[in-house]
Amino acid sequence: MREWIVPDLGLLLDVDGPIASPVTRSIAIPSIADNLVTLVGAGVPIAFITGRSDAFIDQQVVQPLLARGLASALERPGARMFGVFEKGGSWAAITPAGMTAVTVDETVAPSASLISDIRMLVQQRFADTMFFDETKRAMISVEQRREIEASVYLRAQNHFDTYAFDVLVDHGIGVSHRDRVAPDVNGNVTFRLDSTIISTDIESVVLDKDRGAQRALEYFAAAGGELPRTWRSVGDSRSDYKMADFLHEAGFDAAHVDVRPSDGVLEKPYPVITEHGAIHDEAGAIFLRHWVEKLQLV
């Protein structure tokens, strides 16, 4: 019988792009699910660090993984999986029974009146191209309708972002978006608009992927067992590099995998990896398969 050796590896994974297809917004490549199950069962701590809601991750990631054997994998000694949602605004453990109760950081959540006004803006002016995400607990997200072409959505998104920015200003909230900044009466900026290729998030400035990474490692440390020294983060946007920023600054052997390098690969004090022309979930699938093979888990 082969000796059981826990790999010196931990993974922090963005979901949209490297795991879920940005087109279907689900796990479209079966090997991604299979290799995630294999890695976590071997003792690799895996955290999903995402701007998505817990409801989305449960439906589109956790349930498909459970269908492919995640429960048995998580019952193995040392197996750990965690979800950080809304860029650190909420979080939950992932167990053989599924996702545990979700904890929400209420200190970063937008007000009910702001949520209502943004929802109304979407319904009255942009309902043909985007929808208001009712599952978010700690931020506001407005997302592209799947039947709408990307070019059509992006044109509409530019208009939405302008209107939404003004709504926040009308609420007396200090807000930033790209090169536009409007501080509140005290000179503070407390919210930002973060536009991606499929959505706009309206979020507290304290939320980001480095905060999510810290939350995940705190959970893994508390769950027992030593933390690996080697960590890899994977994402498709510039903000995803902040996962590796946190790991590097905390003294871990960190590298980041950029699955959409066309936006420009950032210069960092740690390695930045691209997958030889593959992008999005195709690159994510290559990355996961590499580690399954390297750790001789096949």
SVG drawing of the C-alpha trace seen along z (x, -y; Angstrom):
<svg xmlns="http://www.w3.org/2000/svg" viewBox="-39 -68 49 70">
<polyline fill="none" stroke="black" stroke-width="0.4" points="0.0,0.0 1.3,-3.5 2.4,-5.6 -0.1,-8.4 1.7,-11.8 -0.1,-15.0 0.9,-17.3 2.6,-20.6 0.1,-22.6 -2.9,-24.9 -5.2,-26.5 -7.1,-29.8 -9.4,-29.8 -11.5,-32.5 -14.6,-30.9 -15.8,-32.8 -13.2,-32.1 -10.9,-29.5 -13.6,-27.1 -16.9,-28.2 -17.2,-29.1 -17.9,-32.8 -20.3,-31.7 -22.4,-29.1 -21.5,-30.3 -21.2,-26.7 -18.5,-24.0 -18.5,-23.1 -15.4,-21.0 -15.9,-17.7 -12.2,-17.2 -12.3,-20.4 -14.8,-18.9 -13.1,-15.5 -9.6,-17.0 -10.9,-19.4 -12.4,-16.3 -9.2,-14.4 -7.0,-17.2 -9.1,-18.0 -9.3,-14.3 -5.5,-14.1 -5.3,-16.8 -4.9,-19.9 -6.8,-22.8 -9.0,-24.5 -10.8,-27.8 -13.0,-29.5 -12.4,-33.2 -15.1,-34.9 -17.3,-37.9 -20.2,-35.5 -22.9,-34.9 -23.1,-31.8 -26.2,-30.7 -24.4,-30.8 -21.4,-28.8 -23.7,-26.2 -25.7,-25.7 -23.0,-25.9 -20.0,-24.6 -20.7,-22.7 -23.6,-20.6 -21.9,-19.5 -18.8,-18.6 -21.0,-16.6 -22.4,-14.7 -18.9,-13.7 -17.8,-12.4 -16.9,-15.4 -18.6,-14.1 -16.3,-11.0 -13.2,-13.2 -14.0,-15.5 -14.4,-12.7 -10.7,-11.8 -8.4,-13.0 -7.1,-16.5 -9.5,-17.3 -10.5,-21.0 -12.6,-23.2 -13.9,-26.7 -15.9,-29.4 -15.4,-33.1 -18.1,-35.0 -18.6,-38.6 -14.9,-39.2 -14.8,-38.6 -18.3,-39.9 -19.6,-36.4 -18.1,-32.9 -18.9,-29.3 -17.2,-25.9 -17.9,-23.2 -18.4,-19.8 -19.5,-16.3 -23.0,-17.5 -22.6,-20.6 -22.2,-24.2 -22.6,-25.2 -24.5,-28.3 -23.2,-31.4 -21.6,-34.2 -22.1,-37.7 -20.1,-40.8 -22.9,-43.3 -20.5,-46.2 -19.7,-46.3 -23.3,-45.8 -25.0,-48.6 -28.1,-50.2 -31.6,-48.9 -32.4,-52.2 -29.4,-52.0 -30.2,-48.5 -33.7,-49.5 -32.6,-52.4 -30.1,-50.4 -32.7,-47.6 -35.2,-50.2 -32.5,-51.6 -32.0,-48.2 -35.7,-47.5 -36.6,-50.8 -33.7,-51.4 -31.6,-48.3 -33.8,-45.2 -33.3,-44.3 -29.5,-43.7 -28.9,-43.0 -30.5,-41.7 -30.2,-42.6 -28.7,-39.7 -31.1,-39.1 -28.8,-36.5 -26.1,-39.0 -25.9,-39.7 -22.9,-42.1 -22.7,-43.9 -24.8,-44.8 -24.3,-43.1 -25.9,-43.7 -25.1,-41.0 -25.4,-40.5 -28.3,-38.5 -27.0,-35.3 -29.0,-35.8 -27.4,-39.2 -24.3,-39.5 -21.2,-40.7 -20.7,-43.8 -24.3,-44.9 -24.0,-44.3 -20.7,-46.2 -22.2,-49.3 -25.2,-49.2 -22.9,-48.6 -21.0,-51.9 -24.3,-53.8 -25.4,-51.8 -22.1,-52.5 -22.6,-56.3 -26.1,-56.2 -25.2,-54.0 -22.3,-56.2 -24.7,-59.2 -27.1,-57.2 -24.4,-56.6 -23.5,-60.3 -27.1,-61.2 -27.1,-58.9 -24.1,-60.9 -21.8,-57.9 -18.1,-58.5 -17.6,-56.4 -14.9,-55.6 -15.0,-54.0 -12.0,-53.7 -10.7,-57.3 -13.8,-59.0 -13.9,-59.7 -16.5,-61.5 -15.7,-61.7 -18.4,-62.1 -18.8,-65.3 -16.0,-64.1 -13.7,-63.5 -14.0,-59.7 -14.5,-57.1 -16.3,-54.1 -17.7,-52.3 -16.5,-51.5 -18.0,-50.3 -16.0,-47.3 -16.9,-46.4 -16.1,-43.0 -16.8,-41.5 -20.2,-40.2 -21.2,-42.4 -20.8,-45.5 -20.4,-45.1 -21.1,-47.9 -19.0,-47.1 -17.3,-48.4 -13.7,-49.4 -12.6,-47.1 -13.7,-44.0 -11.2,-42.4 -9.5,-39.2 -6.7,-39.7 -9.3,-39.9 -10.8,-36.7 -7.4,-35.0 -6.8,-36.0 -10.2,-34.7 -9.6,-31.3 -6.2,-30.8 -7.5,-31.7 -10.2,-29.0 -7.7,-26.4 -5.4,-27.1 -8.3,-26.8 -9.6,-23.6 -6.4,-21.8 -3.3,-20.5 -0.3,-22.4 -0.7,-25.0 1.2,-24.1 4.2,-26.4 3.3,-26.2 0.2,-28.1 -1.2,-28.8 -3.9,-31.3 -5.9,-31.3 -8.0,-34.1 -9.0,-36.0 -8.8,-39.6 -6.3,-42.0 -7.9,-42.0 -7.3,-38.2 -3.5,-38.9 -4.3,-40.2 -4.7,-36.6 -1.1,-35.9 -0.1,-39.3 -1.4,-38.2 0.2,-34.8 3.6,-36.3 3.5,-39.0 2.6,-36.4 5.8,-34.5 4.4,-31.6 5.8,-30.2 3.2,-31.8 2.6,-32.0 -0.5,-33.2 -2.0,-31.7 -3.6,-34.3 -6.2,-32.7 -7.0,-35.9 -3.5,-37.4 -4.9,-39.6 -5.7,-42.2 -2.0,-42.5 0.2,-40.3 1.2,-42.2 4.8,-42.4 5.0,-40.8 7.7,-39.6 6.4,-36.1 6.0,-33.9 3.0,-34.7 1.9,-31.7 -0.1,-31.5 -1.2,-28.3 0.4,-28.6 -2.5,-30.3 -5.4,-28.6 -7.8,-31.0 -10.6,-30.9 -11.8,-27.4 -9.7,-25.7 -6.6,-27.2 -8.1,-26.3 -8.5,-22.7 -4.9,-22.5 -3.7,-23.9 -5.7,-21.4 -4.7,-18.5 -1.0,-19.5 -1.1,-19.3 -3.0,-16.0 -0.3,-14.5 2.6,-16.2 1.4,-14.9 0.9,-11.4 -2.8,-11.3 -3.8,-9.5"/>
</svg>
